[in-house]
Amino acid sequence: MYQYDSYDRQVVGDRVKQFKGQMARYLQNQISESEFLPLRLQNGLYVQKQAPMLRVAVPYGELSPGQLRKIAEIAERYDQGYCHVTTRQNFQFNWVELAKVPEILEQLLAVDMHAIQTSGNCIRNTTCDPMAGVAADELYDPRPYCEIIRQWSTQHPEFLFLPRKFKIAVVGAEEDRAAIRLHDVGLRLVNNDEGEVGFQIWAGGGLGRTPVMASKLREFLPQGQLLAYLKAILRVYNRYGRRDNKYKARIKILLTALGLEAFKNQVEEVFSQLKDEHQQLSPTEIDYARSFFSMPVYEAIDPFEARAVLDLQRKLQAPFDRWVKHNVHRHRVEGYAVVTLSLKSPGKAPGDISAPQLRAVADLAERFSMSEVRTTQQQNMLLPQVKQSDLYDLWIQASGQDLITPTVATPADVVCCPGADFCNLANARSLPVSAQIQQRFSDLDRLYRLGSISIRISGCINACAHHHIANIGILGVDKGGKEFYQITLGGQTGHSTNIGKVLGPALSADAIADGVHRVLEVYLQHRTDSSESFIDTYQRLGKQPFKEQVYVNNS
């Protein structure tokens, strides 16, 4: 992973000192609430219902064991003993004391972490494929380019006060595990016909109250021109994006208003000027970024022997077999595996992780995963470098910390925002709905019969849980001061990206879990066989059979 140098520490250290002074003046009433608002937001600080919330950046989801231990220490010392993994791979502390935030930022600085630009109308933390560097279907590792973007965008003076927040995602594999078409800018590493490395460029995606899939701007952009092209997009957005209405300020609205061709022409015109100014990434700069993400030294493992031992362990231990089947993924190197540590145990809020669990993950990473840890957009943790021969020992060690729930990519692997229990913007609670739905999946055999189905729950139209891209999405809405929930069906990411469609009228809080149950029953009744996925069944049948069953007693 990337290692801070003295310049990085100087930049972050200066920001911490600056914000410490700003906080002191605010607490002494020398800065007004409106003046303090953009200052705190660009340092990741929100004002929530119960207490201030601090969002900590985890660039492209990558962490060291030392950083995890520091997060655990902060959770115990400054919060309520836990933190939350977000759908953009960051951490959130939901119970911090306002005056203590500069002190927390100093603690983060000690382990090369920060909260810069995790909120506010600026370029946010770049997200990435959580399996970057180890995925079997990967063409190029996207992390060096994420790091280049991070360094370029951090405190970039031209783009600190954009019309609205701006999010970038990068992938380098066949499968899109970062949902690039749902970002302001999405980048996919590709080769052109001559075998040169570059990017396919998408722009104008986003969810929220106006879900839009990004449009393709470039089929191929040489890698050296990446920052120049990003700057061109941002300059067009900064110049023409609306600032009079925050609900119409995202780049997706601008691109729709101008039309794709007009928007592309604007970008290309600015880009041609920037190219003339030699705004290029040199091969030396790219190689330097890549040097931090070189492949580790893997042991030479006999894959047949490793597989034989693993197969025997799975045969002897049914719970271990279930865990391997659902939480262990293929690695690009024979004899190794990628492991998801689940943060979705029944009765707990999805994505929450306690201080003891954080320390346990740090220990597991050091012992089993070459000291590498990742956060995922599905609000889980990932160990990317595990020998297959170590899987059983890892499973035993992780079981004592409630990290082995064998439900990854099943309907029980619910993605959920904090909702109205914490967030001022939410219309409805998300966590109780998640708990009600998870209770329906105590029978693992029935759960596994359902196959791979994604469920996401957002407490408001801002869609922090990305419910639009779930196979089954749930959106909290307010009706006369009461909580109701709207179901969407047919969303998906990966090889194909689709935005789900609203099934019908919103259901009450008492009826939503039953509604989801009925959707799943329709799927089980009408799929052609156990190999037909929920999405395939939905696309074959359309929404009408689901709608009829869900609203049979709610008309």
KEROGU-971523 format. One record per residue (C-alpha): x, y, z. Coordinates in Angstrom, 3 decimals. Example, Ala and Ser with C-alpha at 12.3 -4.5 7.8 and 13.67 -1.06 7.14 Angstrom:
<vexfis>
12.300,-4.500,7.800
13.670,-1.060,7.140
</vexfis>
This chain:
<vexfis>
0.000,0.000,0.000
1.033,3.625,-0.427
3.446,4.945,2.205
3.301,8.594,3.263
6.454,10.634,2.769
7.447,13.838,4.573
5.452,15.946,2.097
2.256,13.972,2.734
2.656,14.330,6.477
3.362,18.037,6.140
0.189,18.595,4.090
-2.025,16.657,6.493
-0.294,18.098,9.552
-0.815,21.647,8.336
-4.493,20.911,7.745
-4.876,19.524,11.292
-3.274,22.629,12.792
-5.444,24.871,10.640
-8.650,23.128,11.661
-7.618,23.102,15.307
-7.452,26.900,15.174
-10.740,27.132,13.291
-12.457,24.917,15.859
-11.105,26.998,18.741
-12.396,30.205,17.166
-15.776,28.609,16.466
-16.148,27.429,20.061
-15.282,30.976,21.211
-18.023,32.372,18.925
-15.463,34.117,16.721
-16.687,32.173,13.656
-20.370,31.981,12.803
-22.257,28.758,12.147
-22.483,29.526,8.418
-18.759,30.331,8.203
-17.845,27.158,10.078
-20.069,24.900,7.950
-17.761,24.522,4.896
-14.697,24.321,7.153
-16.017,21.389,9.165
-17.432,19.606,6.122
-14.111,19.578,4.317
-12.649,17.969,7.413
-15.267,15.222,7.423
-17.348,16.591,10.304
-21.155,16.446,10.224
-23.750,17.451,12.809
-26.085,14.490,13.309
-29.109,13.819,15.522
-27.387,12.215,18.469
-23.893,13.675,18.226
-21.362,14.985,15.695
-20.210,12.403,13.136
-16.657,12.237,11.795
-15.995,10.485,8.481
-12.436,9.185,8.068
-10.977,8.636,4.605
-9.828,5.159,3.613
-8.346,5.818,0.155
-9.438,3.026,-2.223
-10.366,0.966,0.850
-6.823,-0.083,1.812
-5.604,-0.242,5.420
-2.675,-1.502,7.457
-3.011,-3.367,10.781
-1.509,-0.369,12.573
-4.168,1.902,11.145
-6.912,-0.501,12.235
-5.544,-0.525,15.767
-5.537,3.257,15.822
-9.171,3.297,14.629
-9.970,0.898,17.484
-8.215,3.167,19.968
-10.152,6.201,18.730
-13.419,4.262,18.915
-12.800,3.455,22.572
-11.357,6.788,23.610
-13.539,9.234,21.690
-16.649,7.286,20.634
-18.780,4.456,22.045
-16.405,1.613,21.269
-17.266,1.030,17.638
-17.284,2.650,14.189
-19.104,2.125,10.908
-17.890,1.015,7.452
-19.605,3.065,4.743
-20.628,2.196,1.186
-17.718,4.317,-0.069
-15.154,2.286,1.903
-14.645,4.932,4.605
-15.051,4.789,8.402
-17.532,6.866,10.371
-17.538,7.687,14.080
-21.092,8.552,15.102
-20.642,9.752,18.692
-17.691,12.143,18.770
-17.475,15.299,20.866
-17.135,18.428,18.756
-14.243,19.942,20.704
-12.292,16.668,20.537
-12.308,16.369,16.743
-8.949,18.173,16.188
-7.438,15.790,18.727
-8.848,12.821,16.809
-7.368,14.204,13.586
-3.969,14.405,15.318
-4.347,10.749,16.308
-5.142,9.837,12.700
-2.127,11.779,11.435
0.098,9.552,13.586
-0.847,6.571,11.372
-1.018,8.438,8.048
-4.793,8.867,7.979
-7.053,11.901,7.651
-10.614,13.103,7.089
-9.857,15.638,4.350
-12.565,15.991,1.669
-14.717,13.152,2.983
-17.585,15.653,2.781
-18.287,19.074,1.289
-18.604,20.242,-2.305
-15.242,18.949,-3.439
-13.621,15.855,-4.949
-14.390,13.092,-2.470
-12.399,10.018,-1.529
-11.748,7.907,-4.654
-13.213,4.400,-4.473
-11.914,1.247,-6.071
-12.425,-2.459,-6.601
-11.887,-3.973,-3.120
-10.217,-6.947,-4.843
-7.748,-4.738,-6.709
-4.407,-6.424,-7.251
-5.678,-9.921,-6.436
-8.776,-10.407,-8.609
-8.531,-13.260,-11.086
-10.277,-11.196,-13.787
-8.068,-8.119,-13.423
-6.301,-6.548,-16.400
-4.446,-3.819,-14.477
-4.288,-2.846,-10.809
-6.307,0.403,-10.435
-4.812,1.424,-7.072
-1.780,3.358,-8.430
-4.138,5.559,-10.440
-6.409,6.018,-7.414
-3.368,7.211,-5.487
-2.397,9.590,-8.290
-5.922,11.021,-8.246
-5.837,11.307,-4.445
-2.618,13.286,-4.451
-3.752,15.508,-7.315
-7.219,16.227,-5.904
-6.378,16.753,-2.235
-6.773,20.471,-1.501
-6.683,21.268,-5.208
-7.380,25.042,-5.041
-9.473,25.109,-8.214
-11.887,22.384,-7.094
-12.445,22.936,-3.368
-15.804,24.670,-3.848
-17.577,22.878,-6.666
-21.324,23.231,-7.324
-21.785,19.932,-5.448
-19.836,16.902,-4.253
-17.860,14.979,-6.892
-17.108,11.249,-6.745
-14.650,9.180,-8.799
-14.317,5.383,-9.028
-11.668,3.292,-10.818
-11.669,-0.374,-11.861
-9.184,-2.517,-13.755
-11.035,-5.824,-13.998
-13.616,-7.420,-16.228
-16.284,-7.187,-13.520
-17.152,-3.725,-12.235
-16.969,-4.089,-8.456
-16.917,-0.310,-7.904
-20.046,0.642,-9.906
-18.231,3.157,-12.123
-21.374,4.016,-14.097
-22.989,5.407,-10.970
-20.271,7.958,-10.239
-19.677,11.522,-11.381
-16.674,10.065,-13.196
-15.982,6.375,-13.685
-12.682,5.058,-15.049
-12.007,1.593,-16.456
-8.461,0.521,-17.339
-8.325,-0.905,-20.864
-5.965,-1.543,-23.779
-6.408,-0.003,-27.214
-5.814,-1.890,-30.465
-2.087,-1.171,-30.221
-1.898,-2.645,-26.721
-1.381,0.712,-24.999
-2.725,1.215,-21.475
-5.448,3.778,-20.977
-8.917,4.486,-19.689
-12.492,4.198,-20.795
-14.129,7.354,-19.396
-17.693,7.590,-18.093
-19.302,10.713,-16.627
-22.595,11.955,-15.255
-23.681,9.004,-13.140
-25.222,9.229,-9.703
-28.045,8.104,-7.470
-30.008,10.263,-5.005
-33.351,11.755,-5.994
-32.436,11.570,-9.701
-30.708,8.231,-10.381
-28.774,8.345,-13.659
-26.303,5.971,-15.266
-23.133,7.600,-16.582
-22.549,8.206,-20.284
-19.365,7.226,-22.095
-17.158,10.215,-22.944
-14.120,8.393,-24.259
-13.591,4.838,-25.482
-9.873,5.231,-24.886
-7.731,7.863,-23.164
-3.954,7.289,-22.881
-2.985,6.879,-19.230
-0.598,9.823,-19.314
-3.495,12.163,-20.103
-5.629,11.108,-17.131
-5.263,14.192,-14.940
-5.617,16.579,-17.869
-8.900,14.942,-18.861
-10.207,14.910,-15.302
-9.321,18.579,-15.005
-11.188,19.301,-18.230
-14.335,17.573,-16.952
-14.147,19.394,-13.640
-13.566,22.770,-15.266
-16.665,22.367,-17.425
-18.669,21.273,-14.385
-17.289,24.066,-12.205
-18.102,26.651,-14.849
-21.596,25.536,-15.863
-22.917,23.445,-12.949
-25.847,25.018,-11.133
-25.236,26.666,-7.776
-28.725,28.095,-7.238
-30.352,24.739,-6.442
-28.431,21.988,-4.645
-30.888,19.382,-5.914
-29.899,20.230,-9.486
-26.219,20.853,-8.921
-24.649,17.462,-9.673
-22.799,16.885,-12.936
-25.473,14.379,-14.009
-27.971,17.260,-14.211
-25.553,19.399,-16.224
-24.802,16.608,-18.692
-28.508,15.906,-19.166
-29.276,19.610,-19.653
-26.489,20.168,-22.199
-26.861,16.812,-23.921
-24.053,14.271,-24.227
-22.533,15.613,-27.445
-22.500,19.243,-26.284
-20.992,18.223,-22.949
-18.323,16.107,-24.672
-17.466,18.993,-27.001
-17.014,21.331,-24.033
-14.745,18.842,-22.298
-12.695,18.122,-25.406
-12.181,21.828,-26.052
-10.796,22.400,-22.552
-8.813,19.172,-22.772
-7.107,20.247,-26.009
-5.904,23.415,-24.273
-4.596,21.478,-21.285
-2.713,19.051,-23.534
-1.015,22.013,-25.156
0.053,23.141,-21.673
1.797,19.759,-21.214
-0.489,18.606,-18.401
0.759,15.038,-18.750
1.633,12.202,-16.404
5.114,10.985,-17.254
5.991,7.277,-17.350
8.292,7.935,-14.394
5.428,9.341,-12.312
3.174,6.401,-13.167
5.916,3.879,-12.396
6.546,5.615,-9.065
2.881,5.214,-8.100
2.924,1.586,-9.225
5.997,0.885,-7.106
3.880,1.063,-3.946
1.508,-1.625,-5.212
3.874,-4.235,-6.613
2.931,-7.883,-6.272
4.143,-9.460,-3.020
6.357,-12.515,-2.998
4.040,-15.516,-3.014
5.067,-18.951,-1.830
5.229,-21.708,-4.401
2.232,-23.817,-3.450
1.157,-27.114,-4.980
-2.448,-26.203,-5.930
-3.581,-29.825,-6.088
-2.272,-30.592,-2.609
-3.749,-27.372,-1.216
-7.115,-28.165,-2.793
-7.097,-31.728,-1.463
-6.445,-30.584,2.114
-9.092,-27.869,1.856
-11.651,-30.283,0.409
-11.085,-32.683,3.299
-11.480,-29.907,5.885
-14.710,-28.801,4.226
-16.018,-32.356,4.172
-15.348,-32.814,7.885
-16.762,-29.431,8.977
-20.093,-28.384,7.486
-19.999,-24.855,9.026
-16.512,-24.339,7.577
-17.726,-25.575,4.202
-20.584,-23.022,4.228
-18.156,-20.247,5.077
-15.726,-21.195,2.297
-18.565,-21.421,-0.206
-19.884,-17.946,0.568
-17.059,-15.880,2.094
-13.962,-17.108,0.238
-13.203,-15.923,-3.291
-10.820,-16.853,-6.071
-7.335,-15.294,-6.022
-5.257,-14.644,-9.123
-2.430,-16.777,-7.673
-2.923,-20.533,-7.325
-2.940,-21.693,-3.711
-4.178,-18.352,-2.348
-7.652,-16.975,-1.613
-9.457,-13.720,-0.869
-11.554,-13.750,2.309
-14.504,-11.555,3.260
-14.917,-10.981,6.990
-18.624,-10.370,7.439
-19.941,-7.411,9.447
-23.522,-8.669,9.057
-24.095,-10.914,12.051
-27.784,-11.147,13.046
-28.955,-8.455,15.447
-26.157,-6.021,14.644
-26.239,-2.946,12.433
-24.710,-3.699,9.010
-21.211,-2.266,8.735
-20.680,-1.624,12.447
-17.404,-2.966,13.825
-16.299,-2.850,17.450
-12.864,-1.976,18.791
-12.113,-5.616,19.735
-13.153,-6.708,16.244
-10.910,-4.059,14.655
-7.959,-5.344,16.665
-8.865,-8.910,15.756
-8.922,-8.050,12.048
-5.513,-6.386,12.437
-4.157,-9.564,14.061
-5.694,-11.774,11.354
-4.191,-9.605,8.632
-0.718,-9.852,10.140
-0.933,-13.580,10.639
-2.758,-14.640,7.483
-2.853,-11.838,4.864
0.578,-10.231,4.502
-0.649,-7.324,6.672
-3.217,-6.207,4.084
-6.820,-5.278,4.893
-9.559,-3.753,2.732
-12.962,-2.223,3.359
-15.719,-3.006,0.862
-18.678,-1.130,-0.608
-20.854,-3.892,0.870
-19.838,-2.752,4.394
-17.612,-5.749,5.109
-13.859,-6.227,5.573
-11.605,-8.185,3.252
-8.324,-10.063,3.647
-6.783,-10.246,0.163
-3.728,-12.485,0.598
-4.654,-15.709,2.402
-3.070,-19.079,1.682
-5.664,-21.786,1.155
-3.820,-23.907,3.695
-4.483,-21.191,6.313
-8.218,-20.862,5.700
-9.274,-23.299,8.417
-7.062,-21.688,11.078
-8.275,-18.240,10.018
-11.894,-19.393,10.290
-11.282,-20.710,13.815
-9.591,-17.475,14.911
-12.219,-15.205,13.336
-15.142,-17.179,14.759
-14.354,-15.952,18.259
-14.879,-12.347,17.093
-18.196,-12.832,15.266
-16.613,-12.208,11.844
-17.537,-15.405,9.990
-21.270,-15.075,9.270
-21.478,-17.220,6.080
-23.906,-15.009,4.165
-21.821,-12.876,1.793
-23.774,-11.995,-1.392
-26.961,-13.553,-0.014
-30.124,-11.625,0.942
-28.864,-11.578,4.554
-25.816,-9.541,3.491
-27.908,-6.368,3.752
-26.307,-2.998,2.976
-27.850,-0.263,5.080
-27.317,3.425,5.922
-27.622,4.591,9.573
-31.040,6.112,8.739
-33.166,8.284,11.004
-31.642,6.817,14.163
-28.614,8.996,13.428
-28.984,11.109,10.305
-30.740,14.503,10.193
-31.586,14.020,6.522
-33.291,10.636,6.824
-37.055,10.277,6.518
-37.207,6.851,8.122
-35.187,4.408,10.141
-33.142,1.844,8.243
-31.624,-0.285,10.985
-34.877,-1.769,12.370
-35.948,-2.728,8.837
-32.602,-4.417,8.256
-32.999,-6.346,11.514
-36.541,-7.450,10.594
-35.403,-8.691,7.194
-32.367,-10.495,8.584
-34.584,-12.313,11.111
-36.322,-14.005,8.168
-33.048,-15.712,7.198
-32.235,-17.696,10.313
-32.735,-20.869,8.243
-29.503,-21.007,6.254
-30.724,-23.786,3.973
-33.628,-21.615,2.820
-31.323,-18.622,2.527
-28.922,-20.521,0.293
-31.768,-21.741,-1.912
-32.419,-18.093,-2.758
-28.917,-17.732,-4.184
-27.102,-14.446,-4.733
-29.516,-11.543,-4.139
-28.589,-8.047,-3.012
-30.751,-6.005,-0.620
-29.968,-2.365,0.193
-31.845,0.018,2.489
-31.653,3.834,2.370
-33.362,6.052,4.917
-33.926,8.889,2.454
-33.689,9.904,-1.185
-29.980,10.729,-0.845
-29.491,6.964,-1.245
-26.386,6.518,0.893
-26.963,2.745,0.832
-27.283,2.834,-2.980
-30.678,1.108,-2.902
-31.216,1.870,-6.603
-28.594,-0.702,-7.612
-29.859,-3.513,-5.387
-31.806,-6.444,-6.752
-34.261,-5.477,-4.015
-33.978,-1.863,-2.928
-35.790,-0.218,-0.020
-36.225,3.550,0.375
-37.559,5.190,3.522
-40.165,7.911,2.920
-42.237,10.150,5.173
-46.016,10.072,4.908
-47.737,12.440,7.308
-45.035,11.992,9.909
-45.067,8.189,9.666
-42.374,5.917,8.283
-43.102,4.132,5.009
-40.850,2.170,2.670
-40.778,2.007,-1.115
-39.534,-1.161,-2.845
-37.515,-1.115,-6.077
-36.675,-4.240,-8.059
-34.169,-5.071,-10.775
-31.139,-3.001,-9.837
-27.715,-4.549,-10.261
-23.991,-3.897,-10.621
-21.068,-5.989,-11.816
-21.036,-7.200,-15.408
-24.236,-5.198,-15.984
-25.422,-2.076,-14.203
-29.106,-1.243,-13.947
-31.191,1.065,-11.796
-34.143,-0.625,-10.120
-37.755,0.295,-10.830
-40.350,1.204,-8.208
-42.665,-1.737,-7.523
-45.669,0.201,-6.226
-46.918,2.321,-3.306
-44.764,2.531,-0.201
-45.448,0.003,2.570
-45.727,0.758,6.266
-42.942,-0.091,8.680
-44.973,-3.101,9.865
-45.446,-4.420,6.320
-42.077,-3.935,4.638
-40.404,-7.157,5.858
-43.443,-9.143,4.709
-43.268,-7.341,1.361
-39.672,-8.422,0.832
-40.577,-11.962,1.899
-43.341,-12.081,-0.733
-40.983,-10.833,-3.439
-38.627,-13.691,-2.633
-41.455,-16.222,-2.596
-42.521,-15.149,-6.098
-38.961,-15.690,-7.240
-38.785,-19.184,-5.731
-42.138,-20.117,-7.277
-41.425,-18.859,-10.780
-37.719,-19.377,-11.451
-37.092,-22.023,-14.100
-34.649,-23.881,-11.858
-32.184,-23.227,-9.041
-29.613,-21.841,-11.488
-31.835,-18.964,-12.663
-30.881,-15.822,-10.732
-33.325,-13.367,-9.199
-32.425,-10.767,-11.828
-32.973,-13.194,-14.687
-36.339,-14.216,-13.282
-37.373,-10.596,-12.750
-36.342,-9.612,-16.260
-38.190,-12.591,-17.730
-41.419,-12.029,-15.792
-41.463,-8.249,-15.380
-42.658,-6.664,-12.154
-46.347,-7.533,-12.366
-46.260,-10.966,-10.645
-44.206,-9.470,-7.800
-46.518,-6.491,-7.508
-49.629,-8.643,-7.392
-48.240,-10.754,-4.572
-46.819,-7.901,-2.493
-50.005,-5.832,-2.590
-52.542,-8.666,-2.354
-53.513,-7.616,1.190
-52.297,-4.013,0.991
-54.649,-2.616,-1.654
</vexfis>
